[in-house]
Amino acid sequence: MVPAHFVEITALPRTTAGKIDRARLPAVPDTQSTERKGYVGPRDWIEFRVRSLWEEILGVSPIGVRDGFFELGGNSLRAAYLLTRVEQEFGQAFPLTLLFDAGTVEEMSIVIGNHQPAEPKTPLVRLQPSGSRSPLFVMHTGGGTVIDFVELARTLDADRPVFGLARVAEGPMSIEDIATHHAQTVRATSAGPYYLAGWSCSGGVIAMETARRLVAEGGEVPLVFLLDTPRPAGWPVTVVDDASFWVWLLGDLIPLSADELRPFDAETQLDVVARKLTSEWRRPPRDLHANERARQSLLMSKQSTEALWRFQVRPYDGRVVLFRASHVAAEDGRWAAYVPRLEVVRLQANHNELLLRPAVIDLARRIRVLLTDHDQ
């Protein structure tokens, strides 16, 4: 057996009787908590897939993208097995020296990402594929990915599959078209009943519209979860051009000024915003495709947001549970007039913390109880 961790000490502490004093031995570093100092979770699809392989082989979870392979208990045998699994997963062969040159999930993902697309080609993403219970389907956010649901999937229930529905189609699509495609994928994956969830503006509305289509086609949808989703209220009066749109979307996250962007055409504005966002992500300079991935995500976010503003909300008669962040004023998110069976649950977390630890632990517990009640 090879120990997974080593802690260097100058001498063994001993009791007055000369025996080893185990109470005074230094603690093994905690690799099991996402709240530990310096932990960074996966930020894109390649990092998510690479981290899953590391956790499978090292038996450690969760692993941060900047944790070192050998510091986590990796050795030459595990390294060889990991590279075999990387080749199976990504179709690329790498020498054993890769783990000396790229010994973190982040660095390995950069090497892999420089040779292939960052997003899956299929809309169905198996975030948590195991279990015998009816799966929970989670809808992509405006950027088209389901990476935000990684922690919820791993926290929810070991016997509950969690499938993400990513957006893979390019170009503008209406909310109705997106929901139609997702309903087809859901029916092809499961016989039902269908549990759906969506986070933020786009994700929750897409979940609702997908549920409407499933019910119209005879499917059973016992529950839809809206994760801090307000009802769309139309086009904001402050958004008058592309420059003001980017400030509206990202002004709270990165330094942006509409006056700074307006001298440029639409494509150049997108490039400027993508570079600023990549800088905020603090991607290493060797990540050749970071700007392009940010650009693609931003373009899809813009298309999804504009589709959301054009969307006309219709009444829905099914049961809907709306989880609201603690800082929002509108308790029911303006849904009550359209959803007679609406239940509102207030959570002690802000919008951007909802799917992160520790807030996601409480969210997962509440969803687990509601799903279990329906299973029985």
Phi, psi and omega in degrees: 000135178255121180302143179282337182219148174235136175238118183277130176226154183282330180200154179282129176291141183230154176281175178296338179274000178090000179273160179293127179269092186294333180294337182261003177290141179295147182286148173289136180307137181280110176257006186264354186245133176283354181268359181293155183299133176087358181291132174230122180278174180296142184245353176210179189292322180295315179299322178297314181292318179295316179299321178300319178295317178300314182295323178298316187275324182272343181068027180239137181204135358272152178257132175279153185290349179250009175284143182276140182301312185283329175294335179273004179107008179290149176219184186295323180294315179293325178297316179297318179293320179299316181292329173296316180292325177297318179295320178295321185282321188247352179072025180231136178261136180229150177287162181298335180291350179305320185286347173272330179271331183222074190268015174233164176301319180300310183293319179296322180294325177296314179300315180292316184294335178288355182237001180200164181299155185272342187245152179291154181273343180257145179291336184276120179243119183274085181292322177215092191280346188273154173125157183256351181281165177297134186288158170259127178258125180249138186266148180295156174277186182301330180284356174092357184249168177241019183299333180295341185267007184301312183291322177298317181298319183280343183262338192295294188190125182296339181257014181241106175299144175234117181248131175265148175245103180270163176261121181248343179289140179264156179090164181298140175221145176283161176301322180298317180293318178299314181296323178298315178297317182292322178298321177297318179293319180299313180295325180287342184264325187217150177274356180096173000293162187251123174251129185234149177214151176209143182252144175067195189295298185295312186301315181293318180295320178296321177299316180297315183290326175294319177299319180300318180291320179297316179295318180297334180263014175093006180280156178261120179237089183293328187213139168237130179255122174257118184262092181055052181253113173279153175291136179304138183241020178088185186286124179297138183293339181280347182266103184245348179199181182299319182299314180290333176296312182297324177293318178299318185284319192236004185300334179276348185254322182225154180290114182223144175225131179297323179296327178292325185274329190300330178295345183262157173285175187300318181294318180292322176302316179299319179296317180298313181295320179298318179295320178296319180293319177298320177297321178295323177292343182057047177287139178298150183298338181284352179282089190295334186255009183299314180296321181293320178296318178297319180298314180297318180295319180294318180297318179293323177298319179296314179298317181293319181294318179294324176296323179295319180293333179275345187288137177258115182291137175243156179299149177225128188268352182283175180280130181229131175250120180257115175268120184252138176291157188290338188265356184275149184272316184284104186304312185265006179060022180069021181267340191304323182290344183249344184231094183299328183259042181276134173239134182248130177237121180270131180247148179273070178198152175274175188302313185282348178266348192304321183258017178243155174288144005271350185300324184294337179295315178293318178300314181297320179298316181292318178295320180301315181297315181296319180292318181297320178301320179286325179300325184277000000 
